[in-house]
Amino acid sequence: MQCFVKKKFTSTFQDKKTPKLLYVCKADADLTKLPCVMHMHEDRLEILYIRHGRGIHTIGGKQYHTQKGDILIYNSGTLHDERTNPDAEMSVYSCAVSNLKLEGLRENRLLPDDANPVLKSGSSSEDVENIFKIMHSQIYSQNNASEEISNYLVWSLISIILNQLGKCIDQHKTTEYFIGNHIKEYIDSHYFKDLTLDNLGNELNISPSYLCNVFKKNTGYTLSQYITNLRIGKAQSLLINTDYNVTDIAFMVGYHDSNYFSTIFTKTVGIPPLKYRKLWVISYK
């Protein structure tokens, strides 16, 4: 059967900007069994596709139970936490994209702030997985045309995802949601400081007991759990993407005792900081 392409079409991408692929990653169960604790990226969008298994992902303060075939969207500036479901191993593809501008959205955002960030790939699952597979093999092989091929493919991936969105806007926002989000945004910006319940209550003019209750209700985390995960997640990113030593990283994320930081990191992630760096840098690069 011969299929004809329309002569004219409107580009998805605005302001003559075309997305740029920064990296693509294939993570099997030996890597995903280590939690990738809370972190965010201000300069990029991330797209994750679950190839196999199930996960527990927290995106923008809300927890999602994810499974094979799900596409997860991490807009720039959105906190996310990735963990394998204890009852099922998980393997994923992911990629990072910059220079994305869609009509009505801020740069490096694929979804509105109130949209569901977990999408079902449905009938497009095979196409999505194949695009990731080809991008990964191209970038890994470092052929002369690998970057160009992969960038064209990521444009196609974004177009497929936009076609899958459908009705994903959540219209039901309560007063407690906005208060909880306000608390979360403050912590996200000050996680490296000495945050206590009393000084948070004073700073935000919210009673400590109400602050605890509304925060747990909105995020699923206690304050201490959230702050710890946020700090360790930032430390994970620094271990993978920089050459800072463990002492410097501990101080940067809010710990003044590197030994205590290493203890908390090991308890949260499952392995010590330097072992984590070695495992990810070798596998990732």
PEPESUL-V135653 format. One record per residue. RES is the residue in three letters. OMEGA is omega in whole degrees, 0 to 359 (999 if undefined). NEAR is the number of other C-alpha atoms within 10 Angstrom. Layout:
RES|OMEGA|NEAR / RES|OMEGA|NEAR
This chain:
MET|179|3 / GLN|182|4 / CYS|183|5 / PHE|177|6 / VAL|176|7 / LYS|182|6 / LYS|182|5 / LYS|174|6 / PHE|179|7 / THR|181|6 / SER|176|10 / THR|189|15 / PHE|188|17 / GLN|174|13 / ASP|179|9 / LYS|178|8 / LYS|174|12 / THR|183|18 / PRO|179|19 / LYS|177|19 / LEU|180|24 / LEU|176|15 / TYR|173|16 / VAL|186|24 / CYS|171|20 / LYS|183|19 / ALA|177|18 / ASP|188|15 / ALA|182|15 / ASP|176|11 / LEU|184|19 / THR|177|18 / LYS|174|21 / LEU|181|16 / PRO|173|18 / CYS|193|22 / VAL|189|27 / MET|176|27 / HIS|177|22 / MET|177|24 / HIS|181|17 / GLU|189|12 / ASP|184|14 / ARG|172|22 / LEU|175|26 / GLU|177|24 / ILE|181|20 / LEU|179|20 / TYR|181|26 / ILE|181|23 / ARG|187|21 / HIS|173|18 / GLY|182|18 / ARG|180|23 / GLY|173|25 / ILE|186|17 / HIS|174|24 / THR|184|19 / ILE|179|24 / GLY|177|21 / GLY|180|22 / LYS|184|17 / GLN|180|17 / TYR|173|15 / HIS|190|13 / THR|184|22 / GLN|181|20 / LYS|178|18 / GLY|179|23 / ASP|174|21 / ILE|182|26 / LEU|182|22 / ILE|175|24 / TYR|175|25 / ASN|175|28 / SER|180|21 / GLY|181|16 / THR|177|19 / LEU|176|21 / HIS|184|23 / ASP|186|21 / GLU|180|20 / ARG|174|21 / THR|172|24 / ASN|183|18 / PRO|183|11 / ASP|184|9 / ALA|174|13 / GLU|183|17 / MET|172|25 / SER|188|21 / VAL|162|25 / TYR|173|21 / SER|176|19 / CYS|177|20 / ALA|185|22 / VAL|173|24 / SER|176|18 / ASN|179|17 / LEU|177|23 / LYS|178|20 / LEU|183|18 / GLU|176|11 / GLY|181|10 / LEU|175|13 / ARG|184|14 / GLU|179|18 / ASN|173|23 / ARG|181|24 / LEU|183|24 / LEU|169|20 / PRO|182|14 / ASP|183|14 / ASP|179|13 / ALA|176|15 / ASN|184|18 / PRO|178|23 / VAL|184|20 / LEU|173|18 / LYS|180|18 / SER|175|22 / GLY|182|12 / SER|180|10 / SER|186|14 / SER|181|19 / GLU|179|11 / ASP|181|14 / VAL|181|24 / GLU|180|19 / ASN|177|13 / ILE|178|16 / PHE|182|24 / LYS|181|15 / ILE|178|15 / MET|182|25 / HIS|181|21 / SER|179|15 / GLN|181|19 / ILE|179|19 / TYR|182|13 / SER|179|10 / GLN|173|11 / ASN|183|12 / ASN|183|10 / ALA|188|10 / SER|181|17 / GLU|179|18 / GLU|179|14 / ILE|184|15 / SER|178|23 / ASN|175|18 / TYR|180|15 / LEU|180|19 / VAL|174|22 / TRP|179|18 / SER|179|15 / LEU|180|19 / ILE|180|19 / SER|178|14 / ILE|181|16 / ILE|179|19 / LEU|178|13 / ASN|181|10 / GLN|191|17 / LEU|180|17 / GLY|181|9 / LYS|183|8 / CYS|181|15 / ILE|178|14 / ASP|184|10 / GLN|188|8 / HIS|180|7 / LYS|181|9 / THR|176|9 / THR|179|8 / GLU|177|14 / TYR|183|16 / PHE|177|13 / ILE|178|17 / GLY|179|21 / ASN|178|18 / HIS|178|14 / ILE|182|20 / LYS|181|21 / GLU|178|12 / TYR|179|13 / ILE|180|18 / ASP|182|17 / SER|185|9 / HIS|186|14 / TYR|184|19 / PHE|179|18 / LYS|179|12 / ASP|184|10 / LEU|174|15 / THR|180|11 / LEU|182|15 / ASP|183|12 / ASN|173|12 / LEU|179|18 / GLY|179|17 / ASN|183|11 / GLU|185|10 / LEU|180|14 / ASN|179|10 / ILE|179|15 / SER|183|13 / PRO|182|16 / SER|179|11 / TYR|179|11 / LEU|180|20 / CYS|184|19 / ASN|184|14 / VAL|179|19 / PHE|179|23 / LYS|181|17 / LYS|184|15 / ASN|187|18 / THR|185|20 / GLY|181|15 / TYR|165|17 / THR|179|15 / LEU|182|21 / SER|177|13 / GLN|183|11 / TYR|181|22 / ILE|178|21 / THR|180|20 / ASN|180|22 / LEU|180|24 / ARG|182|24 / ILE|176|28 / GLY|177|26 / LYS|178|23 / ALA|178|25 / GLN|179|23 / SER|180|18 / LEU|179|20 / LEU|182|22 / ILE|193|19 / ASN|180|12 / THR|177|10 / ASP|179|11 / TYR|177|13 / ASN|186|12 / VAL|180|18 / THR|179|15 / ASP|181|14 / ILE|178|25 / ALA|180|25 / PHE|183|15 / MET|182|17 / VAL|171|21 / GLY|178|20 / TYR|181|20 / HIS|178|14 / ASP|184|11 / SER|178|15 / ASN|177|13 / TYR|177|12 / PHE|180|24 / SER|178|20 / THR|180|13 / ILE|179|18 / PHE|182|24 / THR|179|16 / LYS|183|11 / THR|187|18 / VAL|179|20 / GLY|177|13 / ILE|181|16 / PRO|184|16 / PRO|183|23 / LEU|176|13 / LYS|177|12 / TYR|179|19 / ARG|183|20 / LYS|181|13 / LEU|184|15 / TRP|183|16 / VAL|179|13 / ILE|182|9 / SER|188|12 / TYR|183|14 / LYS|999|8
